[in-house]
C-alpha cells in the first residue's frame, strides 16, 4: 500500500492593498507592528509557496517598503534577494542583504527588519526536520539550532546550495512526486543549508527544566539570545530578577560554572560557527567580534574547548 501523502502547501496571494498585504504577511511570519508604505513604485505584492509540512519553496515580490519585528516561528528560514535591498536584525547584529547571497534569519529570538522594493526567494524548513538533520550530523540530541545570520557563506557552499535547490525545485513542483521522494528532497536541502550556515544546538541541560530553576533557565536563555552584546553578571541578574549572588550560586550549583564562564562557552561556540563558515583569514576579526580582545588567550581557551586551534578550524 502506498504511504499517505504529506499535507501539501500551495499559496498564491497577490494584490495592491497595503492593509491586505500587511495582514497576510504578518500572519505568515509571526509578525507584529509591521509597517508598509509606498515608494516611487506603485504598490503591489505577490507571495507564493509550494511544498509540504517539512519544507516550502517561496517567492515574494513587494514593490514598497516593509519593516517590523518577526517572532520565532515554526520554521528555519533562508532567503536571498534578486532585486531591492534590506537589512535583517536592525539594532543588534545587523546584516545588509547582498543580491544573490543567502542569509538565514535569526533562529533563537525575535528580530527587526526592513526591506524595500524586493524580489525574494526563500526556503522554509520545519524546525523538527532541520533539528533532526543537525543532530544526526553532530551526533547529539535534537534541540533548537543557532545559526549566525551575519556570517558570509563560502562560495563553494553557495554553489552546492544552488545545485541542490535546482534538483529540489523540480521535484517539489511535481505534484505527482512520491511522498518518500519529497521527504528526501527536504533532507538534502537541509544538509545543503547546514553546509552554508553550520549550526550548534541550543538544547538546554535537563536540570534547567526543574520548577525550582525557572529563573536560572531564564538567565541561560537570556545569555543565548544576547551573547553578542557586552553582558555583565549584573545585567544577566537583572534580566531574570535575581540578585548577583543568587545568580552566581545557581550557576555553580546546577551548571558547575559561573555566569561569565557560561557566556564565554556560548561565545566560543559562535566563533566556531563563523570560522567553519568563513574559512581562512577570519580568525582575528571573528574573535574580536565576539569579545576576545587578547588573541593569545583566546587561542588557548578555544583549544581547550574544541581540541584544536582556531586557525585549524578555519582551514588555514
C-alpha positions, 0 to 999 in steps of 0.5 A: 500500500502506498504511504499517505501523502504529506499535507501539501502547501500551495499559496498564491496571494497577490494584490495592491492593498497595503492593509491586505498585504500587511495582514497576510504577511504578518500572519505568515511570519509571526509578525507584529507592528509591521509597517508598509508604505509606498515608494516611487513604485506603485504598490503591489505584492505577490507571495507564493509557496509550494511544498509540504509540512517539512519544507516550502519553496517561496517567492515574494515580490513587494514593490514598497517598503516593509519593516517590523519585528518577526517572532520565532516561528515554526520554521528555519528560514533562508532567503536571498534577494534578486532585486531591492535591498534590506537589512535583517536584525536592525539594532543588534547584529545587523546584516545588509542583504547582498543580491544573490547571497543567502542569509538565514534569519535569526533562529533563537529570538525575535528580530527587526527588519526592513526591506524595500522594493524586493524580489525574494526567494526563500526556503522554509524548513520545519524546525523538527526536520532541520533539528533532526538533520543537525543532530544526526550530523553532530551526533547529539540530541535534537534541540533548537539550532543557532545559526549566525545570520551575519556570517558570509557563506563560502562560495563553494557552499553557495554553489552546492546550495544552488545545485541542490535547490535546482534538483529540489525545485523540480521535484517539489513542483511535481505534484505527482512526486512520491511522498518518500521522494519529497521527504528526501528532497527536504533532507538534502536541502537541509544538509545543503543549508547546514553546509552554508550556515553550520549550526550548534544546538541550543538544547538546554541541560535537563536540570534547567527544566526543574520548577525550582530553576525557572529563573536560572533557565531564564538567565541561560536563555537570556545569555543565548539570545544576547551573547553578542552584546557586552553582558555583565553578571549584573545585567544577566541578574537583572534580566531574570530578577535575581540578585548577583549572588543568587545568580552566581550560586545557581550557576555553580550549583546546577551548571558547575560554572559561573555566569561569565564562564557560561557566556564565554562557552556560548561565545566560543561556540559562535566563533566556531560557527563563523570560522567553519563558515568563513574559512581562512583569514577570519580568525582575528576579526571573528574573535574580536567580534565576539569579545576576545580582545587578547588573541593569545588567550583566546587561542588557548581557551578555544583549544581547550574547548574544541581540541584544536586551534582556531586557525585549524578550524578555519582551514588555514 
